[in-house]
Amino acid sequence: MDTATKSPLAARIGALAETGIDFSSAPDEARTTLHSLRQEYPELRKFLEHRFARLSAAQQQVVLALLEAAPASDLVPLLRQWSRNAALPLHTRARAIEMQEHGNGPVDTAYRDGLVQAARFLHQLHTTEPSPLDENDALASPWSEALAQLPLDLRLDVARELGVEHAALTLAVLRTIRPAASGRDALIFVEALADIPLTGSALLLQEILGETADKGLQKAIKKALHRLKVQGVTFAEVQPKRHTVVVGTVAHRLEKCLASFIDGAGERMFLLIRTKPMGGYNLAYLVINYGTGIRYALGLQASKRELPEILEKVRGPAPLIEIEPSYCQYQIALAHQMNLETNTPVPEEYFTLRDIIGEGNTTFERAIIYSVLSEADLEAAKTYDTYADDLLKLPEFAGWMLPEPIIQKYGDALREIEQSQIVVSPALQQERMNEIRTRAMEEVLGERSRRLMRMRLEEMAYYLLRTDHHREALWAVAAAQSLEDDNPHRLQRNPFAGALLERSLDLAKARPSSGRIILPFSHLPGGEGSSGGTPRLII
């Protein structure tokens, strides 16, 4: 076909859908059609990888029908991608995973069973007579029991797909789901309610708002209520509960939690501010290390007039971010657990600050960054691992490197090879250097080290997001997710791990083997170092 007159690929797929050809009974025609598309559109695979979710339901089904009748091994990975894409309809995802299994592709059987069951359940809800709702507009038995058998994420997918077209049924499904929705799922649950313009949606949101102390969830609920109000739903204002803990007989509000970025030593500062019964504030100042635990703890008191001055001094050259009190408490609890795991002494002052810190009643299965980024952002982050060099060039990452006590010996070995007077071929020299890099990667990025590095990157992603660096936050998420691989050879090719290794080895080669000590917050945004710059404040 003349490229000047060639129709867009999406239009061509749409035309195929309109023909109504049953490719399942015409496999030869399916193979011919697929071959023709490949010849005319070399970008077919890339198009399907990035644009499939944007196609209409009919276009998606004709693509699946083609691949089912004319299997193509190089397109099998797309089936797995589609089966996991929450933006696609359940029946499309279920068909994709069944085709993947028929093509002998690796399949998570538990996920497949849940997905197929969810697609079947949704279809039955659409077609059943009489209505699956009881006289109170709640999901009747056995529908409620069948819904409970699905994984929570698929239950939420059922509700989203029912949508406003089946508003009453959607609301009944969401009411059934509500007791199980917590953490990140609670935010998804709230988003789903915001799309159903019924009085019942507003009442349910108001009920949750009156019960939760999670400020992030409160904010999401308020946005959802505003969306409902714009759509004409009326409701009474309800004030959310304060986040409080009880010490003795007096309630003290945890007013604010501030956090720094994570420095090159893996250390971070937290400042927790709690109101005092007679006015003023109690403050808990902690430095934690993502590896060994709580390193420093100090308690302070401040009047309302003194607090701004203290905050200004603590802030220093790099901004602090405000984080959820419950998440701050969770991070401190994790650090305390690290003290126990590594036999690192806990500062005695920490135990005198327990009333100020309090104990969170919220558990977090994943880092908070995954709760605040949209599904589109998380999908986009998967393509950002190639920005590892750019990430490490950010001022916030100036001091990041792999553990010096371990990496130094490998830097010394590389320097010895580079400065050796023994004449060897460039190929042999490169082979020896590659072996050293592989051994270094194996030692410094074992299972625990990768877990800690992922944790640091996820926390830094949230820091970057809260300091208005959205794109850079996605880079950090991509780097964190890329470290899930445990193969040292693949890790060496991993953009972030490889770039961090090269930076660390270059620094190791450039310094004496006796090494140096990385001081907490010795590298701050703006280029301040451990000498000649503003020192880190310990109050």
C-alpha positions as CSV (number, residue, x, y, z in Angstrom):
1,M,0.0,0.0,0.0
2,D,1.2,3.5,-0.8
3,T,2.3,5.1,2.5
4,A,0.8,8.4,1.3
5,T,-2.6,6.8,1.3
6,K,-2.2,4.3,4.1
7,S,-4.9,4.7,6.8
8,P,-3.9,5.0,10.5
9,L,-3.4,1.6,12.2
10,A,-6.3,2.3,14.7
11,A,-8.6,3.0,11.8
12,R,-7.5,-0.2,10.1
13,I,-8.2,-2.3,13.2
14,G,-11.6,-0.5,13.5
15,A,-12.4,-1.5,9.9
16,L,-11.6,-5.1,10.7
17,A,-13.9,-5.0,13.7
18,E,-16.8,-3.6,11.5
19,T,-16.5,-6.6,9.1
20,G,-17.6,-9.0,11.8
21,I,-15.3,-11.7,10.6
22,D,-15.2,-14.8,12.9
23,F,-11.5,-15.5,12.9
24,S,-12.0,-18.5,15.2
25,S,-13.5,-20.4,12.3
26,A,-11.2,-19.0,9.7
27,P,-7.6,-19.4,11.0
28,D,-6.0,-19.1,7.5
29,E,-7.7,-15.7,7.0
30,A,-6.5,-14.7,10.5
31,R,-2.9,-15.6,9.6
32,T,-3.1,-13.7,6.3
33,T,-4.6,-10.6,8.0
34,L,-2.0,-10.6,10.7
35,H,0.8,-11.0,8.2
36,S,-0.6,-8.2,6.1
37,L,-0.8,-5.9,9.2
38,R,2.8,-6.6,10.1
39,Q,3.9,-5.9,6.5
40,E,2.0,-2.6,6.2
41,Y,2.6,-1.5,9.8
42,P,6.0,-2.4,11.1
43,E,5.1,-0.5,14.3
44,L,2.3,-2.9,15.0
45,R,3.9,-4.5,18.1
46,K,4.8,-1.1,19.6
47,F,1.4,0.2,18.9
48,L,-0.3,-2.7,20.6
49,E,2.1,-2.4,23.6
50,H,1.3,1.3,24.2
51,R,-2.1,2.0,22.6
52,F,-4.1,-1.2,23.1
53,A,-5.9,0.1,26.2
54,R,-7.1,3.2,24.3
55,L,-8.8,1.2,21.6
56,S,-12.5,0.7,21.7
57,A,-13.9,-2.6,23.1
58,A,-14.7,-3.8,19.6
59,Q,-11.2,-3.1,18.4
60,Q,-9.7,-4.8,21.4
61,Q,-11.8,-7.9,20.8
62,V,-10.8,-8.2,17.1
63,V,-7.1,-7.9,18.0
64,L,-7.6,-10.7,20.6
65,A,-9.5,-12.8,18.1
66,L,-6.7,-12.4,15.5
67,L,-4.0,-13.5,18.1
68,E,-6.1,-16.3,19.3
69,A,-6.7,-17.7,15.8
70,A,-3.1,-17.0,14.6
71,P,-0.8,-17.2,17.6
72,A,2.4,-15.2,17.4
73,S,5.2,-16.0,19.9
74,D,6.6,-12.5,19.9
75,L,3.2,-11.1,20.9
76,V,2.6,-13.5,23.8
77,P,4.2,-11.0,26.3
78,L,1.5,-8.5,25.4
79,L,-1.1,-10.9,26.6
80,R,0.4,-10.9,30.1
81,Q,0.7,-7.1,30.0
82,W,-3.0,-6.8,29.0
83,S,-4.2,-9.3,31.6
84,R,-2.6,-7.2,34.4
85,N,-3.8,-3.8,33.1
86,A,-6.5,-2.5,35.4
87,A,-7.5,0.1,32.7
88,L,-8.9,-2.8,30.5
89,P,-12.3,-4.4,31.0
90,L,-12.4,-7.5,33.1
91,H,-13.6,-9.7,30.2
92,T,-10.7,-8.5,28.0
93,R,-8.2,-9.2,30.7
94,A,-9.7,-12.6,31.4
95,R,-9.6,-13.5,27.7
96,A,-6.0,-12.3,27.4
97,I,-4.8,-14.5,30.3
98,E,-6.6,-17.6,29.0
99,M,-5.0,-17.0,25.6
100,Q,-1.6,-16.7,27.3
101,E,-2.2,-20.0,29.1
102,H,-3.2,-21.7,25.8
103,G,0.0,-20.5,24.3
104,N,1.9,-22.2,27.0
105,G,2.9,-18.9,28.6
106,P,3.7,-18.7,32.3
107,V,0.5,-17.9,34.2
108,D,-0.2,-17.2,37.9
109,T,-3.1,-19.7,38.4
110,A,-4.5,-17.9,41.4
111,Y,-4.7,-14.6,39.6
112,R,-6.1,-16.3,36.5
113,D,-8.9,-18.0,38.5
114,G,-9.7,-14.8,40.3
115,L,-9.8,-12.8,37.1
116,V,-12.0,-15.3,35.2
117,Q,-14.3,-15.5,38.2
118,A,-14.6,-11.7,38.4
119,A,-15.4,-11.4,34.7
120,R,-18.0,-14.1,35.0
121,F,-19.5,-12.5,38.1
122,L,-19.7,-9.1,36.4
123,H,-21.5,-10.6,33.4
124,Q,-24.0,-12.3,35.7
125,L,-24.7,-9.0,37.5
126,H,-25.4,-7.4,34.2
127,T,-27.8,-10.1,33.0
128,T,-29.5,-11.6,36.1
129,E,-33.2,-11.4,36.6
130,P,-34.6,-10.5,39.1
131,S,-32.4,-7.7,40.4
132,P,-29.5,-8.8,42.7
133,L,-30.5,-6.1,45.2
134,D,-32.7,-6.7,48.2
135,E,-35.5,-4.4,49.5
136,N,-32.8,-2.2,51.3
137,D,-30.9,-1.8,48.0
138,A,-28.1,-3.9,49.4
139,L,-26.4,-6.8,47.5
140,A,-28.5,-9.8,48.2
141,S,-27.4,-13.3,49.0
142,P,-25.7,-15.3,47.3
143,W,-24.3,-12.4,45.3
144,S,-22.7,-10.8,48.4
145,E,-21.0,-14.1,49.3
146,A,-19.8,-14.6,45.7
147,L,-18.3,-11.1,45.7
148,A,-16.5,-11.8,48.9
149,Q,-14.7,-14.7,47.3
150,L,-12.9,-12.4,44.9
151,P,-9.6,-10.7,45.7
152,L,-10.1,-7.1,46.9
153,D,-8.6,-5.4,43.8
154,L,-10.9,-7.4,41.6
155,R,-13.9,-6.5,43.7
156,L,-13.0,-2.8,43.2
157,D,-12.6,-3.5,39.5
158,V,-16.2,-4.9,39.4
159,A,-17.5,-1.8,41.0
160,R,-15.6,0.5,38.7
161,E,-16.8,-1.3,35.6
162,L,-20.4,-1.3,36.7
163,G,-20.0,2.5,37.0
164,V,-22.6,5.2,36.8
165,E,-24.7,3.3,34.2
166,H,-25.7,0.8,37.0
167,A,-25.3,3.4,39.8
168,A,-27.6,1.7,42.5
169,L,-25.9,-1.7,41.9
170,T,-22.4,-0.1,42.0
171,L,-23.2,1.6,45.3
172,A,-24.4,-1.7,46.7
173,V,-21.2,-3.5,45.6
174,L,-19.1,-0.7,47.2
175,R,-21.0,-1.0,50.5
176,T,-20.3,-4.7,50.5
177,I,-16.6,-4.0,49.8
178,R,-16.1,-1.2,52.3
179,P,-15.1,-3.2,55.5
180,A,-12.1,-4.7,53.6
181,A,-10.9,-1.5,52.0
182,S,-8.0,0.0,53.9
183,G,-4.6,1.7,53.1
184,R,-4.2,2.3,49.4
185,D,-7.4,0.4,48.6
186,A,-9.3,2.9,50.7
187,L,-8.2,5.7,48.3
188,I,-9.3,3.6,45.3
189,F,-12.6,2.9,47.1
190,V,-13.1,6.7,47.7
191,E,-12.4,7.4,44.0
192,A,-15.0,4.8,42.9
193,L,-17.6,6.4,45.2
194,A,-16.9,9.8,43.7
195,D,-18.0,8.6,40.3
196,I,-21.5,7.6,41.6
197,P,-23.7,10.7,41.9
198,L,-26.1,9.4,44.5
199,T,-27.0,10.6,48.0
200,G,-25.9,7.2,49.3
201,S,-22.4,7.8,48.0
202,A,-22.1,11.1,49.9
203,L,-23.5,9.5,53.0
204,L,-21.0,6.6,52.9
205,L,-18.1,9.1,52.3
206,Q,-19.3,11.2,55.2
207,E,-19.4,8.1,57.4
208,I,-15.8,7.2,56.5
209,L,-14.7,10.8,57.0
210,G,-16.2,10.8,60.5
211,E,-14.2,7.7,61.4
212,T,-10.8,8.1,59.9
213,A,-7.8,9.9,61.3
214,D,-5.7,9.4,58.1
215,K,-5.2,13.0,56.7
216,G,-4.5,11.7,53.2
217,L,-7.7,9.7,53.2
218,Q,-9.6,12.8,54.6
219,K,-8.2,14.9,51.8
220,A,-9.3,12.4,49.2
221,I,-12.8,12.2,50.7
222,K,-13.2,15.9,50.7
223,K,-12.3,16.0,47.0
224,A,-14.7,13.2,46.3
225,L,-17.5,15.1,48.2
226,H,-16.8,18.2,46.2
227,R,-17.1,16.2,42.9
228,L,-20.4,14.9,44.1
229,K,-21.6,18.4,45.1
230,V,-20.7,19.7,41.6
231,Q,-22.9,16.9,40.1
232,G,-25.8,18.1,42.2
233,V,-25.6,15.7,45.3
234,T,-26.4,17.6,48.5
235,F,-25.1,16.6,52.0
236,A,-24.3,18.1,55.4
237,E,-20.8,19.0,56.3
238,V,-19.0,16.7,58.7
239,Q,-15.7,17.6,60.4
240,P,-13.1,14.8,60.4
241,K,-11.7,13.5,63.6
242,R,-8.4,14.9,64.9
243,H,-5.4,12.5,64.9
244,T,-5.0,12.0,68.7
245,V,-3.4,9.7,71.2
246,V,-4.1,9.6,74.9
247,V,-1.3,10.1,77.4
248,G,-2.5,9.8,81.0
249,T,-5.9,11.4,81.0
250,V,-5.3,14.2,78.6
251,A,-5.6,14.0,74.7
252,H,-2.6,15.5,72.9
253,R,-2.9,16.2,69.2
254,L,-0.1,15.2,66.9
255,E,0.0,18.5,65.1
256,K,2.6,17.9,62.4
257,C,5.3,15.5,61.2
258,L,8.2,16.8,59.1
259,A,10.8,14.8,57.3
260,S,14.1,15.5,55.5
261,F,15.4,13.8,52.3
262,I,17.6,10.7,52.8
263,D,21.3,11.5,52.7
264,G,24.3,9.6,51.3
265,A,24.6,7.6,54.6
266,G,21.0,6.5,54.3
267,E,19.9,8.8,57.2
268,R,16.9,11.0,57.6
269,M,15.5,13.4,60.1
270,F,12.0,13.4,61.5
271,L,10.4,16.1,63.6
272,L,7.1,15.3,65.4
273,I,5.2,18.2,66.9
274,R,2.5,17.4,69.5
275,T,0.3,20.0,71.4
276,K,0.6,20.4,75.2
277,P,-2.5,20.4,77.4
278,M,-1.9,24.0,78.6
279,G,-0.6,25.4,75.3
280,G,2.7,25.1,73.5
281,Y,4.3,22.0,72.0
282,N,6.3,18.9,72.8
283,L,8.8,18.0,70.0
284,A,10.5,14.7,69.2
285,Y,13.6,15.1,67.0
286,L,15.0,11.8,65.6
287,V,17.6,10.7,63.0
288,I,17.0,7.3,61.6
289,N,19.2,5.2,59.3
290,Y,17.6,3.0,56.7
291,G,19.8,0.0,57.6
292,T,20.6,0.2,61.3
293,G,17.6,2.0,62.8
294,I,17.2,5.0,65.1
295,R,20.5,6.8,65.5
296,Y,19.6,9.9,67.5
297,A,16.7,11.1,69.6
298,L,16.0,14.4,71.4
299,G,13.0,15.9,73.1
300,L,12.2,19.6,73.2
301,Q,9.5,22.0,74.3
302,A,8.5,25.1,72.5
303,S,5.9,27.9,73.0
304,K,3.7,28.9,70.1
305,R,6.0,31.9,69.5
306,E,9.2,29.8,69.6
307,L,8.0,27.1,67.2
308,P,8.5,29.0,63.9
309,E,12.1,29.9,64.9
310,I,12.9,26.2,65.7
311,L,11.3,25.0,62.4
312,E,13.4,27.6,60.5
313,K,16.6,26.3,62.1
314,V,15.8,22.7,61.6
315,R,14.8,23.3,57.9
316,G,18.4,24.4,57.0
317,P,19.4,24.5,53.3
318,A,17.1,21.7,52.1
319,P,13.3,21.8,52.4
320,L,11.4,19.5,54.8
321,I,8.2,17.8,53.8
322,E,5.1,17.2,55.8
323,I,4.0,13.6,55.9
324,E,1.0,11.8,57.4
325,P,1.4,11.3,61.2
326,S,0.5,7.6,61.0
327,Y,3.0,7.1,58.2
328,C,5.7,8.9,60.2
329,Q,5.0,6.7,63.2
330,Y,5.2,3.7,60.9
331,Q,8.6,4.7,59.6
332,I,9.9,5.2,63.1
333,A,8.6,1.8,64.1
334,L,10.4,0.2,61.1
335,A,13.6,1.9,62.2
336,H,13.2,0.6,65.7
337,Q,12.8,-2.9,64.3
338,M,16.0,-2.4,62.4
339,N,17.8,-1.6,65.7
340,L,16.6,-5.0,67.0
341,E,17.5,-6.9,63.8
342,T,21.1,-5.4,63.6
343,N,21.7,-5.3,67.4
344,T,22.2,-1.5,67.1
345,P,21.7,0.2,70.5
346,V,18.6,2.4,70.6
347,P,19.2,5.9,72.1
348,E,17.9,6.0,75.6
349,E,16.2,9.3,74.9
350,Y,13.9,7.5,72.4
351,F,12.1,5.7,75.1
352,T,11.3,9.0,76.9
353,L,9.7,10.3,73.7
354,R,7.2,7.5,73.2
355,D,4.3,9.6,74.4
356,I,5.2,12.4,71.9
357,I,5.7,10.0,69.0
358,G,2.7,7.9,69.8
359,E,1.7,4.6,68.1
360,G,0.0,4.5,64.7
361,N,-3.0,2.3,64.3
362,T,-2.5,2.1,60.5
363,T,-0.4,-0.5,58.7
364,F,1.1,0.2,55.3
365,E,1.7,-2.7,53.0
366,R,3.5,-0.4,50.5
367,A,5.4,2.9,50.6
368,I,3.1,5.9,50.7
369,I,4.3,7.0,47.2
370,Y,2.1,4.2,45.7
371,S,-1.0,5.7,47.4
372,V,-0.6,9.2,46.0
373,L,0.5,8.4,42.4
374,S,-2.3,7.7,39.9
375,E,-2.4,4.4,37.9
376,A,-1.3,6.4,34.9
377,D,1.8,7.7,36.7
378,L,2.7,4.2,37.9
379,E,2.3,2.9,34.3
380,A,4.5,5.7,33.0
381,A,7.1,5.0,35.7
382,K,7.8,1.6,34.2
383,T,9.4,3.3,31.2
384,Y,11.6,5.7,33.2
385,D,14.4,3.3,34.4
386,T,16.7,4.7,31.7
387,Y,16.8,8.0,33.6
388,A,19.0,6.5,36.3
389,D,22.0,8.8,35.5
390,D,19.7,11.9,35.6
391,L,18.3,10.7,39.0
392,L,21.8,10.4,40.5
393,K,22.7,13.9,39.2
394,L,19.9,15.5,41.3
395,P,21.3,17.5,44.3
396,E,19.3,15.3,46.6
397,F,21.3,12.2,45.5
398,A,24.7,13.9,45.6
399,G,26.0,11.8,48.4
400,W,24.4,8.4,47.4
401,M,26.8,5.5,46.9
402,L,27.2,1.9,47.7
403,P,28.6,0.9,51.2
404,E,32.2,2.2,51.3
405,P,33.6,-0.5,53.6
406,I,32.7,-3.1,51.0
407,I,33.1,-1.2,47.8
408,Q,36.6,0.1,48.6
409,K,38.4,-3.3,48.1
410,Y,36.9,-3.5,44.6
411,G,37.9,0.1,43.8
412,D,41.4,-0.8,44.9
413,A,41.4,-3.9,42.7
414,L,40.3,-1.9,39.7
415,R,42.9,0.8,40.3
416,E,45.6,-1.9,40.6
417,I,44.6,-3.4,37.2
418,E,44.5,0.1,35.6
419,Q,47.9,1.0,36.9
420,S,49.5,-2.4,36.5
421,Q,52.9,-2.4,34.6
422,I,52.2,-6.0,33.4
423,V,51.3,-5.9,29.7
424,V,48.0,-7.7,29.0
425,S,45.6,-7.4,26.1
426,P,42.8,-4.8,26.4
427,A,40.3,-7.6,26.1
428,L,41.8,-9.5,29.0
429,Q,42.1,-6.4,31.1
430,Q,38.4,-5.6,30.4
431,E,37.4,-9.1,31.3
432,R,39.1,-8.9,34.7
433,M,37.5,-5.5,35.4
434,N,34.1,-6.9,34.5
435,E,34.6,-9.8,36.9
436,I,35.4,-7.3,39.7
437,R,32.3,-5.3,38.9
438,T,30.1,-8.5,39.0
439,R,31.6,-9.6,42.3
440,A,31.0,-6.1,43.7
441,M,27.4,-6.1,42.6
442,E,26.8,-9.6,44.1
443,E,28.2,-8.5,47.5
444,V,26.7,-5.0,47.9
445,L,23.2,-5.7,46.4
446,G,22.1,-8.8,48.1
447,E,18.5,-9.4,49.1
448,R,18.5,-7.2,52.3
449,S,20.6,-4.4,50.6
450,R,18.2,-4.3,47.7
451,R,15.2,-4.1,50.0
452,L,16.8,-1.2,51.9
453,M,17.7,0.6,48.7
454,R,14.2,0.2,47.3
455,M,12.8,1.6,50.5
456,R,15.2,4.6,50.3
457,L,14.2,5.2,46.7
458,E,10.5,5.0,47.4
459,E,10.8,7.4,50.3
460,M,12.9,9.8,48.1
461,A,10.2,9.5,45.4
462,Y,7.7,10.8,47.9
463,Y,10.1,13.6,49.0
464,L,10.6,14.6,45.3
465,L,6.9,14.6,44.7
466,R,6.2,16.8,47.7
467,T,8.9,19.2,46.6
468,D,7.3,19.7,43.2
469,H,9.5,17.3,41.2
470,H,6.9,15.1,39.8
471,R,8.9,13.7,36.9
472,E,11.9,13.0,39.1
473,A,9.7,11.2,41.5
474,L,8.7,8.8,38.7
475,W,12.4,8.2,38.0
476,A,12.9,7.2,41.6
477,V,9.9,4.9,41.5
478,A,11.2,3.3,38.4
479,A,14.7,2.8,40.0
480,A,13.1,1.2,43.1
481,Q,11.0,-1.2,41.1
482,S,13.9,-2.2,38.9
483,L,15.8,-3.5,41.9
484,E,13.4,-6.3,42.5
485,D,15.6,-8.4,40.2
486,D,18.0,-10.7,42.1
487,N,20.3,-11.7,39.2
488,P,23.7,-10.0,39.6
489,H,24.4,-10.0,35.9
490,R,21.0,-8.4,35.1
491,L,21.6,-6.0,38.1
492,Q,24.8,-4.9,36.5
493,R,22.9,-4.0,33.4
494,N,20.2,-2.4,35.5
495,P,20.6,1.4,34.8
496,F,20.3,2.5,38.4
497,A,22.3,-0.2,40.0
498,G,25.0,0.1,37.3
499,A,25.2,3.8,37.5
500,L,25.4,3.7,41.3
501,L,28.1,1.0,41.1
502,E,30.2,3.0,38.7
503,R,29.9,6.2,40.8
504,S,30.9,4.2,43.9
505,L,33.9,2.5,42.2
506,D,35.1,5.8,40.7
507,L,35.1,7.4,44.2
508,A,36.8,4.3,45.7
509,K,39.5,4.4,43.0
510,A,40.2,8.1,43.7
511,R,40.7,7.8,47.4
512,P,43.2,6.0,49.6
513,S,42.1,2.5,50.7
514,S,41.8,3.7,54.3
515,G,38.6,5.3,53.1
516,R,36.6,8.1,54.7
517,I,33.5,8.5,56.9
518,I,30.2,9.7,55.4
519,L,28.7,12.2,57.8
520,P,24.9,12.3,58.0
521,F,23.5,15.1,55.7
522,S,27.1,15.9,54.6
523,H,25.7,16.3,51.1
524,L,22.8,18.7,50.8
525,P,20.9,20.1,47.9
526,G,22.8,23.2,46.8
527,G,26.2,21.6,47.0
528,E,27.0,22.1,50.7
529,G,29.6,19.7,51.8
530,S,31.1,18.6,55.1
531,S,33.5,21.5,55.1
532,G,32.9,25.1,54.3
533,G,29.2,24.8,54.3
534,T,26.3,25.1,56.7
535,P,26.6,22.3,59.3
536,R,23.7,19.9,59.9
537,L,21.7,21.1,62.9
538,I,21.3,18.8,65.9
539,I,19.0,20.7,68.2
